[in-house]
Amino acid sequence: MNAIESSSNELGPYSYFGNGNDYLFFADDSLGHFDIKYIATQGRDLTDVNTKHAMSLFNSEFDDYYPTLSGDKIYFCSNREDDVFNIYSSGDSNEMIDSDNEETFNVDVVQNSTLSSGGNDKCPFIFTPSGDKKIMLFTSDRLGGYGGFDLYYSKEENDLGLSQ
């Protein structure tokens, strides 16, 4: 996979199908900090893809990684406030995943205060069990855990978003 392999570290792969393409999201530290990027292809053959697209709408000068998509939102973690990792989100992900139009969007990236704690909250991953509401899994070293990083989950309530 020439588009991904590099001398940089690549973390947090997440695949997504939308807008007629297959996408692979990840983060790399080619600029000295982690930035969210993606590659896109039609079909599942990622071996011919030679272009990484930066998700500049979400990236900051801090570490931004582990993107996961849910409906029209992208969730990810970042240490952009107080050098502690928190979970952030932004809306309208389906329309923003287009490298030709990305710079035309003005997107608010907000820290998810329900999911974020005073500890490090990292690695969000969203899935939907068959016929059920969405669940986000993430890891945290927040107070009240069993030591080190523990796994936590959050279930969607009333179709209004994820809550703890």
ABEGO torsion letter per residue (X at the ends): XAAABBABBBBGBBBBBBGGBBBBBBBBAAAGBBBBBBBBBBEABAAABABBBBBAAABBABBBBGBBBBEABBBBBBAABGGBBBBBBBBGAAAABBAAAAAABBBBBBBBAAABBABBBBGBBBBBBBGBBBBBBBBBABBGBAEEBBBBBBBBBGGAEBBX
